Amino acid sequence: ELTSKSKQRIVLSSLYIGTNKMEKELMLSIKKTMEQQSNLKLTVLVDYMRGNRLNDSKDTTSSTKALLQPLINERSELAFYLSPLYAKWWRKYFLFRRQKLNEIISVQHIKCFIFDNNLVISGANLSQNYFTNRQDRYFCFYNCKEVCDYFEDLIKLVSTFSLQLTKNGDYNLDSSWPYHPMNNKTTNLFMNAAYKRINDFQQKYSHRVTELNQPKTVLIPLVQMKTFNINDDEIFTTQLLKNAPPSSSIKLTTGYFNLTKEYMKIILNRKTKNFDILMASERANGFYGAKGVMNNIPSAYTHLARKFLRRVESNKVNINLWSYFRENWTFHAKGLWINYEPGFMLTTIGSPNFGYRSVNRDLEAQVALITEDEELKSRLKNEYERLWNFSQRVETENELPTVKLWVTFVTDFVKHFF
């Protein structure tokens, strides 16, 4: 509906776009709308590694790249972000051989979708399983031009130092960008130039205050790109967790339970009335049933949860860990809710998972929504209650599945990559 009504701009940012029936219908809708609206411009940003991976190894058209190629015209910009962190000597042993391994170093992970002056921000990718049986979160902000301008400028900025898809399937550098991400001789120049562009962008918006249509409500956009020394989201989240008063109640959800050392330290030392963490059970993990070594990834997260529960018991803190399970569903929702009673309520919505990848490796963005509006607070409360309806409290580590010994060793060694 939003696509078909767009007249000026469509901006899509996702890790990847799936290649099933629903996604193809969405692309056809965009193409049709662009044919009908001569002023409509399209910007798409996805990750290069994930965007070139085949969803079906036997079908060469089953990639995001193949899906997007028919949309190329003079009013479209299709950008594939490739991290300069790949420009190392060992890249020849990984790249283009085992496609899934290509993504372990760093990816473009921002999920936001703009249709004229309407913004949808989420932690979900544009893929059929997210549209059907994968639990995630979606916030729609209608008629918010300045917020949409901010995220469009952010996505277009990242696109300038991403690779541009051409009609013949090749990739070019943006005309304003001289550094190829795979050239290890210019890696530092790439990073410094990207940092300057992002910093200038943030300075441009740093003194702007946007009035939302919702009364008594403030929206704060947050960006995390530690590859380029940008860590606003990490700083903001750290301060939230540190400074929330003891009387507040805090809820945190993540599909991949792998808290950073800093977040873990803050949480375990808090004296809070109520702190609830919701994670995916093994059967609700997106990697459950995967082939090969990746079949053990859910067990790796279980190992981290077991270690966390031991520390909770040792520190004697009031933290409740919950496990999400819904038959035939996976869990990908991430976010933070803080209820400052009595008064206002805060939630964060976007792509970060509160783990090592989100903080240190990937490109992330989210918004912090702060409100005193009673109706909106009630809706936010209903949102997290619906998530907890499919959860069960885990009081001791023995209630979690056992973990193979080799998985525990490997997890402690590689946890900074997931």
C-alpha positions in Angstrom: 0.0 0.0 0.0 2.8 2.5 0.9 4.7 1.5 -2.2 1.7 2.1 -4.6 1.0 5.5 -3.0 4.5 6.8 -3.2 5.1 9.8 -5.5 8.5 11.3 -4.5 10.8 8.7 -2.9 11.1 5.1 -1.9 14.2 4.2 0.2 14.8 0.6 1.3 17.7 -0.4 3.6 18.1 -4.0 4.6 20.7 -6.7 5.1 19.2 -8.3 2.1 15.9 -8.8 0.2 14.6 -12.2 -0.2 13.7 -13.8 -3.6 10.4 -15.6 -2.8 6.9 -14.7 -4.2 6.2 -11.9 -1.7 9.5 -10.1 -2.3 9.1 -10.4 -6.1 5.6 -9.0 -5.9 7.0 -6.0 -3.9 9.7 -5.4 -6.5 7.0 -5.5 -9.3 4.9 -3.1 -7.3 7.9 -0.7 -7.0 8.6 -1.0 -10.7 5.0 -0.4 -11.7 4.8 2.7 -9.3 7.9 4.1 -10.8 6.5 3.8 -14.3 3.4 5.6 -13.2 5.1 8.4 -11.1 7.7 10.2 -13.2 9.2 12.0 -10.2 9.5 8.9 -8.0 13.1 8.1 -7.1 14.3 4.8 -5.6 17.3 4.2 -3.3 18.2 0.7 -2.1 21.0 -0.2 0.3 21.9 -3.8 1.1 24.9 -5.7 2.2 27.3 -6.8 -0.7 28.1 -10.2 0.8 24.6 -11.2 1.7 23.1 -9.5 -1.3 25.2 -11.6 -3.7 24.7 -14.9 -1.8 22.4 -17.3 -3.6 19.3 -18.3 -1.5 19.2 -21.5 -3.7 22.6 -22.7 -4.7 21.1 -24.3 -7.8 19.4 -21.1 -9.0 21.7 -18.3 -10.2 18.8 -15.9 -10.1 18.1 -16.4 -6.3 20.1 -13.5 -5.0 19.2 -9.9 -4.0 21.4 -8.7 -6.8 19.4 -10.6 -9.4 16.1 -9.4 -7.9 17.1 -5.8 -8.0 18.8 -5.6 -11.4 15.5 -5.1 -13.3 14.9 -1.9 -11.3 18.0 -0.1 -12.6 17.2 3.1 -14.4 18.1 6.8 -14.3 16.0 7.4 -11.2 17.2 4.4 -9.1 20.3 3.9 -7.0 21.1 0.4 -5.9 24.0 0.3 -3.5 25.8 -2.8 -2.0 27.9 -2.0 1.0 31.2 -3.9 1.3 33.1 -3.3 4.4 36.8 -2.2 4.1 37.5 -4.7 6.9 37.5 -7.4 4.2 40.6 -5.8 2.6 43.1 -8.1 4.4 45.5 -10.8 3.2 43.2 -13.6 4.3 40.3 -12.5 2.2 41.4 -14.8 -0.7 40.7 -17.8 1.5 37.2 -16.7 2.3 35.7 -14.5 -0.3 33.5 -16.0 -3.0 34.2 -19.6 -1.9 31.8 -20.2 1.1 29.2 -17.6 0.8 27.8 -17.7 4.3 31.3 -17.3 5.8 31.8 -14.1 3.8 29.4 -12.3 6.2 31.2 -13.0 9.5 33.5 -9.9 9.4 31.0 -7.1 8.9 27.7 -6.3 7.2 25.3 -3.5 6.5 22.5 -4.2 9.0 20.3 -1.1 9.0 16.6 -1.8 8.4 14.5 1.2 7.5 12.0 1.8 4.7 10.8 5.2 3.5 7.8 5.9 1.4 7.5 9.6 0.7 7.2 11.0 4.3 6.3 7.8 6.0 9.0 5.7 7.8 8.9 2.1 8.8 11.8 1.2 11.1 12.4 -2.4 12.1 14.9 -5.1 12.9 13.5 -7.2 10.1 14.8 -7.8 6.6 12.6 -7.7 3.5 12.1 -11.5 3.3 9.1 -13.8 3.2 9.8 -15.5 6.6 9.7 -12.1 8.3 6.3 -11.4 6.6 4.9 -14.7 7.9 6.3 -16.6 10.8 9.3 -14.7 12.1 8.6 -12.6 15.2 10.0 -9.1 14.8 9.0 -5.5 15.5 7.9 -2.7 13.2 7.2 0.9 14.0 5.5 3.2 11.4 5.9 6.9 11.6 3.4 8.7 9.3 3.8 12.2 7.9 7.2 12.8 9.5 9.1 14.5 6.8 12.2 15.5 8.8 12.6 12.0 10.3 12.4 10.6 6.8 14.9 13.1 5.5 17.3 12.1 8.2 17.2 8.4 7.3 17.2 9.0 3.6 20.3 11.2 4.0 21.9 8.5 6.2 21.2 5.7 3.6 22.4 7.8 0.7 25.5 8.7 2.6 26.4 5.1 3.2 25.6 4.4 -0.4 28.3 6.9 -1.5 31.0 4.6 -0.2 29.2 1.4 -1.3 29.4 -0.3 -4.6 26.8 0.7 -7.2 25.1 -2.0 -9.2 25.0 -1.4 -13.0 22.7 -2.7 -15.7 25.2 -5.3 -16.9 25.6 -6.7 -13.3 29.0 -5.1 -12.6 29.8 -2.8 -9.7 31.2 0.7 -9.9 32.4 3.1 -7.3 30.2 6.1 -6.7 31.4 9.1 -8.7 32.2 11.0 -5.5 34.2 8.2 -3.9 37.8 7.2 -4.9 38.6 4.2 -2.5 37.7 0.6 -3.3 36.8 -1.4 -0.2 39.0 -4.3 -1.3 42.1 -2.2 -1.8 44.2 -2.8 1.4 46.5 0.0 0.4 43.7 2.6 0.9 41.9 1.0 3.8 42.8 3.8 6.3 42.0 6.5 3.7 38.6 4.8 3.2 37.9 4.7 6.9 38.9 8.3 7.6 37.0 9.6 4.7 33.9 7.7 5.7 34.2 8.9 9.3 34.3 12.5 8.0 31.2 12.1 5.9 29.3 10.5 8.7 30.5 13.1 11.3 29.5 15.9 9.0 26.1 14.3 8.5 25.6 14.1 12.3 26.7 17.7 12.8 24.1 18.8 10.2 21.3 17.2 12.2 22.7 17.7 15.7 20.7 20.8 16.5 17.4 19.9 14.9 14.4 19.1 17.0 11.5 17.4 15.2 7.9 17.7 16.4 6.1 14.4 16.0 2.3 14.2 15.4 2.1 12.2 18.6 1.8 14.4 21.7 4.4 14.5 24.5 6.7 12.3 22.4 10.3 12.6 21.4 12.2 10.6 18.8 16.0 10.3 18.9 17.8 8.6 15.9 20.9 6.6 16.8 23.7 5.3 14.6 26.4 2.7 15.4 29.3 2.2 12.9 32.4 1.4 15.0 34.3 0.5 11.8 34.3 4.3 11.3 34.6 5.2 14.9 30.9 6.1 15.2 29.4 4.7 18.4 26.4 6.9 19.3 24.1 4.0 19.9 26.5 2.2 22.2 27.0 5.4 24.3 23.3 6.1 24.5 22.4 2.5 25.4 25.2 2.4 28.0 23.9 5.5 29.7 20.3 4.3 29.6 21.3 1.1 31.4 23.5 2.8 33.9 21.2 5.7 34.8 17.7 4.2 34.8 16.5 4.7 38.4 16.1 1.6 40.6 12.3 2.2 40.6 12.1 1.7 36.9 11.3 -1.6 35.2 13.4 -2.7 32.2 12.8 -5.2 29.5 15.3 -6.2 26.8 14.8 -8.6 23.9 17.2 -10.1 21.5 17.1 -12.9 19.0 20.8 -13.6 19.5 21.7 -13.5 23.2 25.4 -12.4 23.2 25.6 -9.3 25.3 28.8 -7.3 25.2 31.1 -7.3 28.2 30.2 -3.7 28.9 26.5 -4.3 28.8 26.8 -7.4 30.8 28.8 -5.6 33.5 26.2 -2.8 33.8 23.2 -5.2 33.9 24.8 -7.5 36.5 25.6 -4.6 38.8 22.2 -2.8 38.6 19.9 -2.6 41.5 16.6 -2.6 39.6 13.1 -3.4 40.7 12.5 -5.5 37.7 14.8 -6.4 34.8 13.5 -9.0 32.3 15.5 -10.3 29.3 13.8 -12.3 26.5 15.8 -14.4 24.2 15.1 -17.0 21.5 14.8 -20.6 22.5 17.0 -23.0 20.5 13.9 -24.0 18.4 13.0 -20.3 17.8 16.5 -19.4 16.7 16.8 -18.6 13.1 19.7 -21.0 12.7 17.8 -24.0 14.1 17.9 -26.9 11.7 20.6 -25.3 9.6 23.0 -27.5 7.6 26.6 -28.3 8.6 28.4 -26.5 11.4 25.8 -23.7 11.6 23.3 -26.2 13.1 25.3 -25.7 16.3 24.7 -21.9 16.5 21.5 -22.1 18.6 23.5 -24.2 21.0 26.2 -21.6 21.2 23.7 -19.0 22.3 22.4 -21.5 24.9 26.0 -21.7 26.2 26.2 -18.0 26.6 22.8 -17.9 28.4 23.9 -20.6 30.8 27.0 -18.6 31.7 24.9 -15.5 32.2 22.5 -17.3 34.6 25.5 -18.5 36.6 26.6 -14.9 37.0 23.1 -13.7 37.9 23.0 -16.3 40.7 26.5 -15.3 41.8 25.7 -11.6 41.9 22.3 -12.2 43.5 20.6 -9.6 41.3 17.0 -9.3 40.4 17.2 -10.3 36.7 14.8 -12.7 35.0 15.7 -14.5 31.8 12.9 -15.7 29.5 12.9 -18.0 26.5 10.6 -17.4 23.6 9.0 -20.4 21.8 6.0 -20.4 19.5 5.3 -23.4 17.3 6.8 -23.1 13.8 8.0 -19.5 14.5 11.4 -18.0 14.9 12.3 -15.0 17.1 14.2 -12.0 15.8 12.7 -9.2 17.9 15.2 -6.8 19.6 14.6 -3.8 21.7 14.6 -2.1 25.0 11.7 -0.8 27.1 12.2 1.3 30.2 9.2 2.3 32.3 10.0 5.3 34.4 7.2 5.1 37.0 5.4 7.4 37.4 6.1 9.4 34.2 7.4 8.6 30.9 8.3 5.4 29.0 11.2 4.7 26.5 11.7 2.1 23.9 14.3 1.5 21.2 13.5 0.1 17.9 15.8 -0.8 15.0 18.6 -3.2 14.0 21.0 -3.6 17.0 21.0 -6.9 18.9 23.0 -5.6 21.9 25.8 -8.1 21.0 29.4 -7.9 19.8 28.5 -7.8 16.2 26.1 -4.9 16.6 28.4 -2.8 18.7 31.8 -3.5 17.0 31.3 -4.9 13.5 28.1 -4.0 11.6 26.4 -0.8 10.4 23.4 -0.3 12.7 20.7 2.3 13.3 17.7 2.6 15.5 15.5 5.2 17.2 14.8 5.8 20.8 11.2 6.8 21.4 10.4 8.6 24.6 6.8 9.4 25.5 4.5 10.7 28.3 1.4 10.0 26.2 -0.7 7.5 28.1 -2.3 5.9 25.0 1.1 5.4 23.4 2.6 4.0 26.7 -0.3 1.6 26.8 0.4 0.4 23.2 4.1 -0.1 24.0 3.2 -2.1 27.1 0.8 -4.2 25.0 3.6 -4.8 22.5 6.0 -6.3 25.0 3.3 -8.3 26.7 2.4 -10.0 23.4 6.1 -11.0 23.1 6.2 -12.4 26.6 2.9 -14.3 26.0 5.0 -16.9 24.2 7.8 -17.1 26.7 8.8 -19.1 29.7 11.0 -18.1 32.5 14.4 -19.8 32.8 15.3 -19.8 36.5 18.4 -22.0 36.4 20.9 -23.1 33.7 19.7 -26.7 34.1 16.4 -25.7 32.5 18.3 -25.0 29.3 19.4 -27.7 26.9 22.8 -29.2 27.4 25.7 -28.0 25.2 28.3 -30.1 23.6 31.8 -29.6 25.1 33.4 -28.6 21.9 30.6 -26.0 21.3 31.5 -24.3 24.6 35.1 -24.0 23.7 34.5 -22.7 20.2 31.8 -20.3 21.3 34.1 -18.6 23.8 36.7 -18.2 21.1 34.5 -16.9 18.3 31.7 -15.0 20.1 33.0 -11.7 18.9 31.8 -12.6 15.4 28.1 -13.2 16.1 
